[in-house]
């Protein structure tokens, strides 16, 4: 199969796939192997060739694939599609023309672009029905009007007597239906009505109600609809409309009448239709709303009251809900009472307080379990903090006083509650100065004391004689590190040893444990750092050379952020440049990449000193020459040209002195700087 001929870069995958399918079927793909056709058009031409039809007829890129499909299917049905070969037709118009040809009518009558497919269909149906389609062969008539005219013509009625050009489609439809059903439509063509009003009158006609009751151009469509709706329900509400009741109220009046409810219950213009609806619904359930209104309840209070009585907590007993629901209670209080009654045999007085929903839920759930947390809620404990107190009491805590400190956060409260649950003396660690993580560590040690068989170190062994208060939280953290890692933390178990020194001792023991070996030069620097209580963890790593350690120690002594050069992949020269950058107060993080050459780092350093936008060129992928060009461009701004060298640019902008401040990094200078540690 020769596919090479069609390996055209202008074809995309879908097009080439269609060409390949044609070649496999030995079709004449030259008919559609043209980039002007998209793959969907190619598919329609290919399928036509496969079916043996003359696909040349529609192989025109001006036809979209949907139009091609209609033409192809027409040709497959042996239809002469000549009338359809106008690219201005859409696929739906083509379908109507083909359907007309298939049914044997003269489709040329409507095969015109000015008719849309809906109009074409009405003309086709008229031709198939044998009526005079010339009566509505007008593109200015919409398909809806055409259908009404066609409907009359089918019944032998002259449409010109009823359907006028000035009539809307809706009016034409109503008139045609009235003529066919023998109704008097004269009221519908009165110019004083709009189409919406005519529609309501028409609906009255066809539903055989006395539409004359609301046949008044002064009534809005909505009022007409309301009166018609109620008339269909057997109630005339016109008098209530005239009395000033609105549409919603009138519909509820209609509902009340049909429900056999006295209108005295709802006839109040100040009642919204929603209030009327609630009253009717309650009255239908046999509730005398008047009695409750006389007591002072409003409808919202009454609804909550009645809903509570429906919940039947004790179906075999008759409860007096009036002792809980009183008209002087605002609605929000009644809702709280109802919510509480769902889960409790009695109610408590928390509803007198404005608690949030989460706090109310905690109060309710604990009250249901026999725990009254109201006094703690009154103190100001809310939500999950209040729930922690409840959980502690449920676990058997007799005195939750250690939890009653507003400065304790949720995690601290939780640790104290865990202590109650495990039976430890929480007063040992519940002081606010202890972070939650410190509390956790002390709690674990206290639990170990309760289980001597576990052979785990307990609180009394770590803090003999209850000496916990002598340590701060940082010291406790380091002691716990040693406990967890299994190192001899007793070597630094002394409150007089600062936390920083404890960390260093711990780190050395950790290195000893795992067999980390340092040479003499490294050990000297580690010892010096230990003497100054510097964080040994930052530099006491065997992968650092002694010189690298020295530089980190120097930065720590000067209070610098050594993090940016704490990386053994940096050479000593790179580390020194970052150290100097930190010392100059520059953004040293821009140099934090071991892939930079020294030359690149010096150019970034200069950019930081000169307040340039170093982000543009601070990448190891950008060569030193490219960096220099970018720096020159930024320095020269509008005066930049490619002929200007880097040296000329820094001289022209008088920044030579700034460039000279960038460390040279010659061997002697660097060695001197470091040896002077």
C-alpha positions as CSV (number, residue, x, y, z in Angstrom):
1,X,0.0,0.0,0.0
2,X,1.6,3.3,-1.1
3,X,1.0,5.6,1.9
4,X,4.2,7.7,1.2
5,X,2.3,9.9,-1.3
6,X,0.0,11.2,1.5
7,X,2.6,11.7,4.2
8,X,1.8,15.4,4.1
9,X,2.7,17.5,7.1
10,X,-0.6,19.4,6.6
11,X,-2.7,16.3,7.5
12,X,-3.2,15.7,11.2
13,X,-3.8,12.2,12.7
14,X,-7.5,12.0,12.2
15,X,-7.3,13.0,8.5
16,X,-4.4,10.6,7.8
17,X,-6.4,7.8,9.4
18,X,-9.3,8.4,7.0
19,X,-6.9,8.4,4.1
20,X,-5.3,5.1,5.3
21,X,-8.8,3.5,5.7
22,X,-9.6,4.4,2.1
23,X,-6.3,3.1,0.8
24,X,-6.9,-0.2,2.6
25,X,-10.3,-0.5,0.9
26,X,-8.7,0.5,-2.5
27,X,-10.9,3.6,-2.8
28,X,-10.1,6.7,-4.9
29,X,-8.9,8.7,-1.9
30,X,-7.8,11.6,-4.2
31,X,-11.4,12.7,-3.9
32,X,-10.9,13.7,-0.2
33,X,-7.2,13.6,0.4
34,X,-7.1,17.3,0.7
35,X,-6.3,19.3,3.9
36,X,-9.3,21.5,3.2
37,X,-11.5,18.6,4.5
38,X,-11.5,17.9,8.2
39,X,-11.5,14.2,9.3
40,X,-15.3,14.2,9.8
41,X,-15.9,15.4,6.2
42,X,-13.3,12.9,5.0
43,X,-15.2,10.1,6.8
44,X,-18.5,11.0,5.0
45,X,-16.9,11.0,1.6
46,X,-15.1,7.7,2.3
47,X,-18.3,6.1,3.5
48,X,-20.1,7.3,0.3
49,X,-17.3,5.7,-1.8
50,X,-17.6,2.5,0.1
51,X,-21.4,2.4,-0.5
52,X,-20.8,2.9,-4.3
53,X,-22.5,6.3,-4.6
54,X,-21.3,9.3,-6.5
55,X,-19.6,11.1,-3.6
56,X,-18.3,13.8,-6.0
57,X,-21.8,15.4,-5.7
58,X,-21.1,16.5,-2.1
59,X,-17.3,16.4,-1.9
60,X,-17.2,20.1,-1.3
61,X,-15.4,21.6,1.7
62,X,-18.2,24.2,2.0
63,X,-20.5,21.4,3.2
64,X,-19.9,20.6,6.9
65,X,-19.9,16.9,7.8
66,X,-23.6,17.0,9.0
67,X,-24.7,18.4,5.7
68,X,-22.6,15.8,3.9
69,X,-24.2,13.0,6.0
70,X,-27.7,14.1,4.9
71,X,-26.7,14.2,1.3
72,X,-24.9,10.9,1.5
73,X,-28.0,9.2,3.1
74,X,-30.2,10.8,0.5
75,X,-28.1,9.4,-2.3
76,X,-28.0,6.0,-0.7
77,X,-31.9,6.1,-0.9
78,X,-31.7,7.0,-4.6
79,X,-32.9,10.5,-4.1
80,X,-32.0,13.3,-6.6
81,X,-30.4,15.7,-4.2
82,X,-29.8,18.5,-6.8
83,X,-32.2,20.8,-4.9
84,X,-30.1,20.5,-1.8
85,X,-26.7,21.4,-3.3
86,X,-26.6,24.8,-1.8
87,X,-23.9,25.2,0.9
88,X,-26.1,27.9,2.5
89,X,-28.6,25.2,3.6
90,X,-28.0,23.6,7.0
91,X,-28.3,19.9,7.6
92,X,-31.9,20.3,8.9
93,X,-33.1,22.1,5.8
94,X,-31.5,19.5,3.6
95,X,-33.3,16.8,5.6
96,X,-36.7,18.5,5.0
97,X,-36.0,18.9,1.2
98,X,-35.0,15.2,0.9
99,X,-38.1,14.1,2.9
100,X,-40.3,16.1,0.5
101,X,-38.7,14.6,-2.5
102,X,-39.1,11.1,-1.0
103,X,-42.8,11.7,-0.4
104,X,-43.3,12.8,-4.0
105,X,-44.2,16.5,-3.5
106,X,-42.6,19.4,-5.3
107,X,-39.9,20.3,-2.9
108,X,-38.7,23.1,-5.1
109,X,-41.6,25.2,-3.7
110,X,-39.9,25.5,-0.3
111,X,-36.2,24.6,-1.2
112,X,-35.2,28.2,-0.5
113,X,-32.7,29.5,1.9
114,X,-35.1,32.1,3.4
115,X,-37.2,29.3,4.9
116,X,-35.8,27.7,8.0
117,X,-36.2,24.0,8.6
118,X,-39.4,24.5,10.8
119,X,-41.1,26.5,8.1
120,X,-40.0,24.0,5.4
121,X,-41.6,21.2,7.5
122,X,-45.0,23.0,7.6
123,X,-44.9,23.7,3.9
124,X,-44.0,20.0,3.2
125,X,-46.8,18.7,5.4
126,X,-49.2,21.1,3.6
127,X,-48.1,19.8,0.2
128,X,-48.4,16.2,1.5
129,X,-51.9,17.0,2.8
130,X,-53.0,18.6,-0.5
131,X,-53.8,22.1,0.8
132,X,-53.0,25.3,-1.0
133,X,-49.6,26.1,0.6
134,X,-49.5,29.4,-1.3
135,X,-51.8,30.7,1.5
136,X,-48.8,30.7,3.9
137,X,-45.8,30.5,1.6
138,X,-44.2,33.5,3.2
139,X,-40.9,33.5,5.0
140,X,-42.1,36.3,7.2
141,X,-44.7,34.0,8.8
142,X,-43.1,32.0,11.7
143,X,-43.6,28.2,11.8
144,X,-46.2,28.5,14.6
145,X,-48.4,30.7,12.5
146,X,-47.9,28.5,9.5
147,X,-49.1,25.6,11.6
148,X,-52.3,27.4,12.6
149,X,-53.1,28.3,9.0
150,X,-52.4,24.8,7.9
151,X,-54.7,23.5,10.7
152,X,-57.5,25.7,9.4
153,X,-56.9,24.8,5.7
154,X,-57.1,21.1,6.5
155,X,-60.6,21.8,7.9
156,X,-61.6,23.8,4.9
157,X,-61.7,27.1,6.8
158,X,-60.4,30.2,5.1
159,X,-57.5,31.4,7.3
160,X,-57.5,34.9,5.9
161,X,-60.8,35.5,7.8
162,X,-59.1,34.8,11.2
163,X,-55.3,35.0,10.9
164,X,-54.1,38.5,10.4
165,X,-50.4,39.6,9.9
166,X,-50.7,41.9,12.9
167,X,-51.7,39.0,15.2
168,X,-49.0,37.4,17.3
169,X,-48.3,33.7,17.1
170,X,-50.0,33.1,20.4
171,X,-53.1,35.0,19.4
172,X,-53.3,33.3,16.1
173,X,-53.1,29.9,17.9
174,X,-55.9,30.9,20.3
175,X,-58.1,32.1,17.4
176,X,-57.5,29.0,15.3
177,X,-58.4,26.8,18.3
178,X,-61.6,28.8,19.0
179,X,-62.7,28.6,15.4
180,X,-62.2,24.9,15.2
181,X,-64.0,24.3,18.6
182,X,-66.8,26.8,17.7
183,X,-66.1,29.3,20.4
184,X,-66.6,33.0,20.2
185,X,-63.2,34.6,20.1
186,X,-64.3,38.2,19.6
187,X,-63.1,39.2,23.1
188,X,-59.6,38.0,22.3
189,X,-59.1,40.4,19.5
190,X,-60.0,43.5,21.5
191,X,-57.0,45.8,21.4
192,X,-57.3,46.7,25.1
193,X,-55.8,43.3,26.1
194,X,-52.3,42.1,25.9
195,X,-51.3,38.6,25.0
196,X,-51.0,37.5,28.7
197,X,-54.5,38.7,29.5
198,X,-55.9,37.1,26.3
199,X,-54.2,33.8,27.4
200,X,-56.0,33.9,30.8
201,X,-59.4,34.6,29.1
202,X,-58.7,31.9,26.6
203,X,-57.9,29.4,29.4
204,X,-61.2,30.4,31.0
205,X,-63.0,29.6,27.8
206,X,-61.5,26.2,27.2
207,X,-62.1,25.2,30.9
208,X,-65.7,26.3,30.7
209,X,-65.6,28.8,33.5
210,X,-67.2,32.2,33.7
211,X,-64.2,34.2,32.4
212,X,-66.4,37.3,32.2
213,X,-65.9,37.7,35.9
214,X,-62.3,38.8,35.3
215,X,-62.7,40.1,31.7
216,X,-61.4,43.5,32.6
217,X,-58.4,45.2,31.0
218,X,-57.6,46.9,34.3
219,X,-56.8,43.5,35.9
220,X,-53.1,42.4,35.5
221,X,-52.3,39.0,34.1
222,X,-51.4,37.8,37.6
223,X,-54.8,38.9,39.0
224,X,-56.6,37.3,36.1
225,X,-54.6,34.1,36.7
226,X,-55.5,34.2,40.4
227,X,-59.2,34.6,39.8
228,X,-59.2,32.0,37.1
229,X,-57.4,29.5,39.3
230,X,-59.8,30.0,42.1
231,X,-62.8,29.8,39.8
232,X,-61.5,26.4,38.6
233,X,-61.5,25.4,42.3
234,X,-65.1,26.6,42.6
235,X,-64.5,29.8,44.5
236,X,-65.0,33.4,43.3
237,X,-62.4,35.6,45.0
238,X,-63.1,38.8,43.0
239,X,-64.7,40.5,46.1
240,X,-61.5,39.8,48.1
241,X,-59.4,41.2,45.3
242,X,-61.5,44.4,45.4
243,X,-61.1,44.5,49.2
244,X,-57.3,44.7,48.8
245,X,-56.1,41.2,49.4
246,X,-53.2,40.2,47.3
247,X,-52.9,37.2,45.0
248,X,-51.2,34.9,47.5
249,X,-53.7,35.7,50.2
250,X,-56.7,35.1,47.8
251,X,-55.4,31.7,46.9
252,X,-55.2,30.8,50.6
253,X,-58.7,32.2,51.1
254,X,-59.8,29.8,48.3
255,X,-58.0,26.9,50.0
256,X,-59.6,27.7,53.3
257,X,-63.1,27.7,51.8
258,X,-62.5,24.4,50.1
259,X,-61.1,23.0,53.3
260,X,-64.2,24.0,55.3
261,X,-62.2,26.4,57.5
262,X,-63.9,29.5,58.9
263,X,-62.6,32.6,57.1
264,X,-62.6,34.4,60.4
265,X,-59.4,32.5,61.2
266,X,-57.5,34.1,58.4
267,X,-59.2,37.2,57.1
268,X,-56.7,39.7,58.2
269,X,-54.9,41.8,55.6
270,X,-51.9,42.0,57.9
271,X,-51.4,38.2,57.5
272,X,-49.0,37.3,54.7
273,X,-50.1,34.4,52.6
274,X,-47.5,32.3,54.4
275,X,-49.1,33.0,57.7
276,X,-52.5,32.2,56.3
277,X,-51.1,28.9,54.9
278,X,-49.7,28.0,58.3
279,X,-53.0,28.7,60.0
280,X,-55.0,26.7,57.5
281,X,-52.5,23.8,57.8
282,X,-52.8,23.8,61.6
283,X,-56.6,24.1,61.5
284,X,-56.8,21.2,59.1
285,X,-55.0,19.2,61.8
286,X,-57.7,20.1,64.2
287,X,-55.8,22.7,66.1
288,X,-57.8,25.7,67.3
289,X,-55.3,28.5,66.4
290,X,-57.6,31.2,67.7
291,X,-57.2,29.8,71.3
292,X,-53.4,30.1,71.1
293,X,-53.5,33.5,69.4
294,X,-55.7,34.8,72.3
295,X,-53.0,33.5,74.7
296,X,-50.4,35.7,73.0
297,X,-48.7,33.2,70.7
298,X,-47.7,34.4,67.2
299,X,-47.8,31.9,64.3
300,X,-44.0,31.2,64.4
301,X,-44.1,30.4,68.1
302,X,-47.2,28.3,67.7
303,X,-45.7,26.3,64.8
304,X,-42.7,25.4,67.0
305,X,-45.0,24.5,69.9
306,X,-47.2,22.2,67.8
307,X,-44.2,20.6,66.1
308,X,-42.8,19.8,69.5
309,X,-46.1,18.1,70.6
310,X,-46.1,16.0,67.4
311,X,-42.7,14.5,68.3
312,X,-44.4,12.3,71.0
313,X,-41.4,11.5,73.2
314,X,-43.7,9.4,75.4
315,X,-46.6,8.2,73.2
316,X,-48.3,6.4,76.0
317,X,-48.4,9.5,78.3
318,X,-50.1,12.8,77.9
319,X,-47.7,15.6,78.4
320,X,-48.4,19.2,79.3
321,X,-46.2,21.1,76.8
322,X,-47.6,24.4,78.0
323,X,-45.3,24.3,81.0
324,X,-42.3,24.6,78.6
325,X,-43.8,26.8,75.8
326,X,-45.0,30.2,76.8
327,X,-46.0,33.2,74.6
328,X,-43.4,35.4,76.4
329,X,-40.6,33.2,75.1
330,X,-39.0,34.5,71.9
331,X,-38.9,32.1,69.0
332,X,-35.2,31.3,69.3
333,X,-35.7,30.2,72.9
334,X,-38.6,28.0,71.9
335,X,-36.5,26.3,69.3
336,X,-33.8,25.5,71.9
337,X,-36.4,24.1,74.2
338,X,-37.8,21.9,71.4
339,X,-34.4,20.7,70.5
340,X,-33.6,19.8,74.1
341,X,-36.9,18.0,74.6
342,X,-36.0,15.6,71.8
343,X,-33.2,14.0,73.8
344,X,-33.9,14.8,77.4
345,X,-36.7,13.9,79.8
346,X,-36.6,17.4,81.3
347,X,-35.1,20.7,80.2
348,X,-32.5,22.7,82.0
349,X,-32.0,26.4,81.9
350,X,-29.3,26.7,79.3
351,X,-31.8,28.1,76.8
352,X,-31.6,31.4,78.8
353,X,-28.1,31.9,77.5
354,X,-27.0,32.8,74.0
355,X,-24.7,29.9,73.3
356,X,-23.7,29.0,69.8
357,X,-25.1,25.9,68.1
358,X,-22.0,23.7,68.7
359,X,-22.0,24.5,72.4
360,X,-25.7,23.8,72.7
361,X,-25.1,20.4,71.0
362,X,-22.4,19.6,73.5
363,X,-24.6,20.7,76.4
364,X,-27.5,18.5,75.1
365,X,-25.5,15.4,74.4
366,X,-23.8,15.5,77.8
367,X,-27.1,16.3,79.6
368,X,-28.5,13.2,77.9
369,X,-25.7,11.2,79.5
370,X,-26.4,12.7,82.9
371,X,-23.6,15.3,82.9
372,X,-24.5,19.0,83.4
373,X,-21.9,21.2,81.8
374,X,-23.8,24.4,82.1
375,X,-21.6,25.8,84.9
376,X,-18.6,25.4,82.6
377,X,-20.4,26.9,79.6
378,X,-21.3,29.9,81.8
379,X,-17.6,30.3,82.6
380,X,-17.0,30.7,78.8
381,X,-15.9,27.2,77.7
382,X,-17.5,26.5,74.3
383,X,-17.7,23.9,71.6
384,X,-14.8,21.4,71.4
385,X,-13.2,22.9,74.6
386,X,-16.4,22.2,76.5
387,X,-16.6,18.8,75.0
388,X,-13.1,17.9,76.3
389,X,-14.3,18.8,79.8
390,X,-17.3,16.6,79.3
391,X,-15.1,13.7,78.1
392,X,-12.9,14.1,81.1
393,X,-15.9,13.9,83.5
394,X,-17.3,10.9,81.6
395,X,-13.9,9.1,82.0
396,X,-14.3,9.4,85.8
397,X,-12.5,12.7,86.6
398,X,-13.7,14.0,89.9
399,X,-12.1,17.4,89.8
400,X,-11.5,19.0,86.3
401,X,-10.0,22.1,87.9
402,X,-6.7,21.6,86.0
403,X,-8.7,22.1,82.7
404,X,-10.4,25.3,83.8
405,X,-7.8,27.7,82.4
406,X,-8.9,29.8,79.4
407,X,-5.3,30.1,78.3
408,X,-5.0,26.4,77.7
409,X,-5.5,25.6,74.0
410,X,-7.5,22.7,72.6
411,X,-4.5,20.3,72.3
412,X,-3.4,21.1,75.9
413,X,-6.9,20.3,77.1
414,X,-6.9,17.1,75.2
415,X,-3.6,16.0,76.8
416,X,-5.0,16.7,80.3
417,X,-8.1,14.8,79.4
418,X,-6.0,11.8,78.2
419,X,-4.3,11.9,81.5
420,X,-7.6,11.7,83.4
421,X,-8.5,8.7,81.1
422,X,-5.3,6.9,81.9
423,X,-5.4,7.6,85.6
424,X,-2.3,9.7,86.0
425,X,-1.8,12.8,88.2
426,X,-2.5,15.6,85.6
427,X,-1.6,18.3,88.1
428,X,2.1,17.4,87.5
429,X,2.0,18.7,83.9
430,X,-1.2,20.9,83.5
431,X,0.7,24.2,84.0
432,X,0.1,26.6,81.1
433,X,3.8,27.0,80.6
434,X,4.0,23.4,79.2
435,X,3.2,23.1,75.5
436,X,0.9,20.4,74.5
437,X,3.9,18.4,73.1
438,X,5.6,18.7,76.5
439,X,2.4,17.6,78.2
440,X,2.3,14.6,75.9
441,X,5.9,13.6,76.8
442,X,5.3,13.9,80.6
443,X,2.0,12.0,80.3
444,X,3.8,9.1,78.6
445,X,6.4,8.9,81.3
446,X,3.6,9.0,84.0
447,X,1.8,6.2,82.3
448,X,5.0,4.1,82.3
449,X,5.1,4.5,86.1
450,X,1.7,2.9,86.3
451,X,2.9,-0.1,84.4
452,X,6.2,-1.2,85.9
453,X,6.0,-4.6,84.0
454,X,6.6,-2.7,80.7
455,X,10.3,-2.1,81.8
456,X,10.0,1.4,80.3
457,X,11.6,4.4,82.0
458,X,9.0,6.3,84.0
459,X,8.5,9.8,85.2
460,X,10.0,9.2,88.7
461,X,13.2,7.9,87.2
462,X,13.6,10.8,84.8
463,X,12.5,13.5,87.3
464,X,13.3,12.1,90.8
465,X,11.6,13.9,93.7
466,X,9.2,15.6,91.3
467,X,11.8,18.0,90.0
468,X,9.9,18.8,86.8
469,X,9.4,22.4,87.6
470,X,13.2,23.0,87.6
471,X,13.3,22.4,83.8
472,X,11.9,24.5,81.0
473,X,10.0,23.1,78.0
474,X,13.1,23.1,75.7
475,X,15.1,21.1,78.3
476,X,12.3,18.6,78.7
477,X,12.2,18.2,74.9
478,X,15.9,17.2,74.8
479,X,15.5,14.8,77.7
480,X,12.6,13.2,75.9
481,X,14.7,12.9,72.7
482,X,17.2,10.9,74.7
483,X,14.5,8.7,76.2
484,X,13.1,7.9,72.8
485,X,16.4,7.3,71.1
486,X,17.7,5.1,73.9
487,X,20.8,7.3,74.7
488,X,22.0,8.0,78.2
489,X,20.1,11.2,78.8
490,X,21.1,11.2,82.4
491,X,24.5,12.6,81.3
492,X,22.7,15.9,80.8
493,X,19.8,15.5,83.3
494,X,20.7,18.6,85.2
495,X,18.4,21.7,85.2
496,X,21.5,23.9,85.4
497,X,22.6,22.8,81.9
498,X,21.0,25.1,79.3
499,X,18.9,23.5,76.6
500,X,21.4,24.4,73.9
501,X,24.1,22.6,75.7
502,X,21.8,19.6,76.3
503,X,21.1,19.4,72.6
504,X,24.9,19.4,71.9
505,X,25.5,16.6,74.4
506,X,22.6,14.6,73.0
507,X,23.9,15.1,69.5
508,X,27.4,13.8,70.4
509,X,25.9,10.8,72.1
510,X,23.7,10.1,69.1
511,X,26.8,10.2,66.9
512,X,28.6,7.9,69.3
513,X,25.7,5.5,69.2
514,X,25.8,5.2,65.4
515,X,29.6,5.1,65.2
516,X,30.1,8.5,63.5
517,X,33.8,9.2,63.4
518,X,35.4,12.7,63.2
519,X,39.1,13.5,62.6
520,X,41.1,15.7,65.0
521,X,40.5,18.9,63.1
522,X,36.8,18.4,63.1
523,X,36.7,17.4,66.8
524,X,38.6,20.7,67.7
525,X,35.9,22.8,66.0
526,X,33.1,20.7,67.5
527,X,34.6,21.2,70.9
528,X,34.9,25.0,70.3
529,X,31.2,25.1,69.4
530,X,30.2,23.1,72.4
531,X,32.1,25.5,74.7
532,X,30.0,28.4,73.2
533,X,26.7,26.4,73.4
534,X,26.3,26.7,69.6
535,X,23.8,24.3,68.0
536,X,26.1,21.4,67.3
537,X,23.5,19.7,65.1
538,X,24.2,22.4,62.4
539,X,27.9,21.6,61.8
540,X,28.9,18.4,63.6
541,X,28.5,16.2,60.5
542,X,31.3,13.9,59.4
543,X,30.7,14.8,55.7
544,X,31.8,18.4,56.4
545,X,35.5,19.3,56.1
546,X,37.1,21.1,59.0
547,X,37.1,24.3,56.9
548,X,33.4,24.0,56.1
549,X,32.7,23.4,59.9
550,X,34.8,26.5,60.7
551,X,32.7,28.7,58.3
552,X,29.4,27.5,59.8
553,X,30.7,28.1,63.3
554,X,31.8,31.6,62.3
555,X,28.4,32.4,60.9
556,X,26.7,31.1,64.1
557,X,29.0,33.2,66.3
558,X,28.0,36.3,64.3
559,X,24.3,35.4,64.5
560,X,23.9,34.8,60.8
561,X,21.5,32.5,59.1
562,X,23.8,29.6,58.2
563,X,21.0,27.5,56.8
564,X,21.7,28.8,53.3
565,X,25.2,27.3,53.2
566,X,24.7,24.2,55.4
567,X,25.2,21.8,52.5
568,X,28.3,19.5,52.1
569,X,27.8,19.7,48.3
570,X,29.0,23.3,48.4
571,X,32.8,23.9,48.0
572,X,34.4,26.0,50.6
573,X,34.6,28.9,48.1
574,X,30.9,28.7,47.5
575,X,30.1,28.5,51.2
576,X,32.3,31.5,51.8
577,X,30.5,33.6,49.1
578,X,27.1,32.8,50.7
579,X,28.5,33.6,54.2
580,X,29.7,37.0,52.9
581,X,26.3,37.6,51.3
582,X,24.6,36.9,54.6
583,X,27.0,39.2,56.4
584,X,26.3,42.0,53.9
585,X,22.5,41.6,54.6
586,X,21.8,40.4,51.0
587,X,19.3,37.8,49.9
588,X,21.8,34.9,50.1
589,X,19.1,32.4,49.2
590,X,19.7,33.4,45.5
591,X,23.1,31.8,45.7
592,X,21.8,28.6,47.4
593,X,22.5,26.1,44.6
594,X,25.7,23.9,44.4
595,X,25.4,23.8,40.6
596,X,26.5,27.5,40.3
597,X,30.1,28.2,39.3
598,X,32.1,30.6,41.4
599,X,31.9,33.1,38.5
600,X,28.1,32.8,38.3
601,X,27.8,33.3,42.1
602,X,30.0,36.4,42.0
603,X,27.8,37.9,39.2
604,X,24.6,37.2,41.3
605,X,26.4,38.7,44.3
606,X,27.1,41.9,42.3
607,X,23.5,42.1,41.1
608,X,22.3,41.9,44.7
609,X,24.8,44.7,45.7
610,X,23.7,46.8,42.8
611,X,19.9,46.2,43.5
612,X,19.4,44.6,40.1
613,X,16.7,42.1,39.3
614,X,18.8,38.9,39.8
615,X,15.8,36.6,39.4
616,X,16.1,37.1,35.6
617,X,19.5,35.4,35.4
618,X,20.0,33.6,38.7
619,X,20.0,30.1,37.2
620,X,22.9,27.6,36.7
621,X,21.6,27.1,33.1
622,X,22.6,30.7,32.2
623,X,26.2,31.0,31.3
624,X,28.5,33.7,32.8
625,X,28.6,35.5,29.4
626,X,24.8,35.5,29.3
627,X,24.7,36.8,32.9
628,X,27.1,39.6,32.0
629,X,24.9,40.6,29.0
630,X,21.8,40.7,31.2
631,X,23.5,42.8,33.8
632,X,24.7,45.2,31.1
633,X,21.2,45.5,29.7
634,X,19.8,46.2,33.2
635,X,22.5,48.8,33.9
636,X,22.3,50.6,30.6
637,X,18.5,50.3,30.3
638,X,17.5,52.4,27.2
639,X,21.1,53.0,26.2
640,X,22.0,49.3,25.9
641,X,23.4,47.9,22.7
642,X,25.1,44.5,22.1
643,X,28.4,46.3,21.3
644,X,28.7,47.4,24.9
645,X,30.9,45.1,27.0
646,X,30.2,44.2,30.7
647,X,33.3,46.2,31.8
648,X,32.1,49.3,29.8
649,X,28.6,49.0,31.3
650,X,29.8,49.0,34.9
651,X,32.2,51.8,34.2
652,X,29.5,53.9,32.4
653,X,27.1,53.5,35.3
654,X,29.8,54.2,37.9
655,X,29.3,50.9,39.7
656,X,32.9,49.7,39.5
657,X,33.4,50.3,43.2
658,X,30.4,48.1,43.9
659,X,31.8,45.3,41.7
660,X,35.1,45.6,43.6
661,X,33.2,44.8,46.8
662,X,32.4,41.3,45.6
663,X,34.9,38.8,47.3
664,X,37.8,37.9,45.0
665,X,38.2,34.4,46.6
666,X,41.9,34.2,45.9
667,X,43.4,31.3,48.0
668,X,45.4,33.5,50.4
669,X,42.5,35.8,51.3
670,X,40.1,32.8,51.9
671,X,42.7,30.9,54.0
672,X,43.4,33.9,56.1
673,X,39.7,34.6,56.7
674,X,39.1,31.0,57.9
675,X,42.3,30.6,59.9
676,X,41.4,33.7,61.9
677,X,38.4,31.9,63.4
